[in-house]
Amino acid sequence: MHWRLNRDRLTAILVILPSVIAILVFVYGFIGWTGWASTLNWNDMMPIPKGAILPKADFIQLDNYIRLFTVDQRFQIDLRNTIVFTVFFIGSCLFLGLGLAVLLDQKIRNEGFFRSIYLFPMAVSFIVTGVVWRWLLNPGSADSPVGVNQLLVNLGLPFLQSKWYTNPQALFILPDSPVGQFLHQVGLSAVTTPNFGISVAMLSVVLAAVWQMSGYTMALYLAGLRGVPDELREAARVDGANEVQIYQQVIMPLLRPITLSAVIILGHISLKIFDLISAMTGPGPAFATDVPAYYMFDTVFRGNHFARGAAIAIILLVSVAVLVVPYLVNAIRTEVHR
Amino acid sequence: MSAGNHRAVRPSRILLYFVLILAAGFFLMPVYILVVTSLKSYADVNLATMWALPKQISLDSFLSAWNGDPSKGTIGLSNNFMNSMKLAIPATILSAIVGSLNGYVLAKWKFPGANFIFALILFGMFIPYQSILIPLMLTLQAWGKALRPLLENVQAWQVPIYLEWIKNLVQTYVPAYGTIGGLMIVHVIYGIPITTLIFRNYYAEIPDELLEAGKIDGAGFWGLYRYVLFPLSVPGFVVVIIWEFQSIWNEFLFAVVLTNNAASQPITVALNNLAGSYIVEWNVQMAGALLAALPTLLIFIVLGRYFMRGLLAGSLKG
């Protein structure tokens, strides 16, 4: 089949051309600009000369990046927080999502009703979620607890009260514990500092994020479960498998691609999380709930550290790309083959 | 069928429903506190009894969130609610039209390199917007500077009072830093990947034979779109419109960076400011949150099925 330009085909190209140009400029051009800016010594207000797109700042190669990874305490805390958030957020969403999907798959009466209740938080802005959970997880004081703490007291479970997101502590491996001593001996004593710990306050943000996204994970799994042919379950039953074995040995392996999609989708949300932090806690005590996306916003739009912010943005982009590009390439390939 | 088929409720079923209801309680807890707090009168609002039902139904907090409180110098969310409408509705319609045309071209008028162009567009979907935020702000500021003479010109127009709205319209939608129009353009541009993806996949399902028949009847690019594709597009449009509306309504990052003045800020930014303010009581913050959530919640309740389809398609969007 030979493609030859004609009037209609030209029209088609002209129709899509503005979008392609917009994407080239606003996505690729702007990413290029940010990458370039991240190599400049541009960390205060500088005028941009007429006709230029960047100020006359010195080219300092990768100094902004090196500074972030070596001397910038805040950024290192942010990296720790992002890892903690990502691990707990993805883990909880997968666990809760799969659990709820399996339960809903048991021929539940009013299944649609339950499904909607688990799913509706997706329709709400992270800002709304943040504002509400800020009050729910406001610890109040010992005498007059607020929010969830108050509810726990009302339910006769006062020992479950927590300082939630106001807790500045980090859980980490103590240097004089057996594990800590072992790590010291193998030259990993850095691991026994709070920088490699779990920020307790971050777990409160995880709770709010899980509230918002676990229903979505459930919907993904439920769609997967509905795709498992009944004959397969029937065949396993005939072979003498019980219900638990059917899930373990027949259904779970079939859900693996869904877990992969869910990890990628949730992972890319957690790497970029900004709205929820902004509305719920901000950077928190001792940056306990700070994340790179929030730091970037703070340092550029409040501190005029443009190049540092650009460097953080590029680090974010690269980390998301590492996660998503292989998945996307694979998806497009199968799409084209179809 | 097994032998003992009479309907006895097994304990495992009871446990099953118990767990499902417990989970529902977790998801509904914030809604309960939002609704209960919003409906309490000022006299009834007390942090010490925040889980109690209202003694009487009152819209005090709602009205305070909507109108503001002049005695405290706070302005209400009504203006920001309308800003979000003025932003989300036209941006959604424009996005849907652009996406539909792009999808049509990429599904039915494949040119050499069309798949590459599609991948190029798709990549823009998942980028963290931090990576384009600084040049985006500078660009909109530059547009604002370039368009200022025009705006001043418009300001100076002597128009009859019944044409005043044209002046307002121009000021609202001029594409610049700090205007609703600027934010709208941004949402349309960064909405291109997702809307194009949804429509392309939707149109790919429509058999080529339908178009061939139209071509034999002499229809060209626009004729085929107008008479064959567009009439079949309604479900695609519903999915895209719902998805775009909810994501623009709920969006925060672009809004907080690109609108610097209270007069043009969407509701997410205003709510975030409200929640960060120490002079605004918590019950008013709750009512504000409910207000900000209401439009998209209503859409979810009424059109949940289409909502889900958009979610599955758009889950990787920035």
Interface residues (C-beta under 8 A of the other chain):
Chain A: W3 R7 D8 R9 T11 A12 I13 V15 I16 S19 V20 A22 I23 L24 F26 V27 G29 F30 I31 W33 T34 A37 I48 I53 L96 L100 L103 L104 Q106 I108 F114 S116 I117 Y118 L119 F120 P121 M122 A123 V124 S125 F126 I127 V128 T129 G130 V131 V132 W133 R134 W135 L136 G140 S144 V146 G147 Q150 L151 N154 W211 G215 Y216 A219 L220 A223 I264 I265 H268 L271 K272 F274 D275 S278 A279 G282 A293 M296 F297 V300 F301 F306 G309 A310 I312 A313 I314 L316 L317 V320 V324 L328 I332 V336
Chain B: L16 Y17 V19 L20 A23 A24 F26 F27 L28 M29 P30 I33 L34 L47 A48 M50 W51 V98 L101 N102 Y104 V105 L106 W109 F111 P112 N115 I117 F118 A119 L120 I121 L122 F123 G124 F126 I127 P128 Y129 Q130 S131 I132 L133 I134 P135 L136 L138 I189 Y190 I192 P193 T196 G220 F221 W222 Q246 W249 N250 E251 F252 L253 V256 V257 T268 L271 N272 A275 G276 W282 Q285 M286 G288 A289 A292 A293 T296 L297 I299 F300 I301 G304 F307 M308 L311 L312 S315 L316 G318
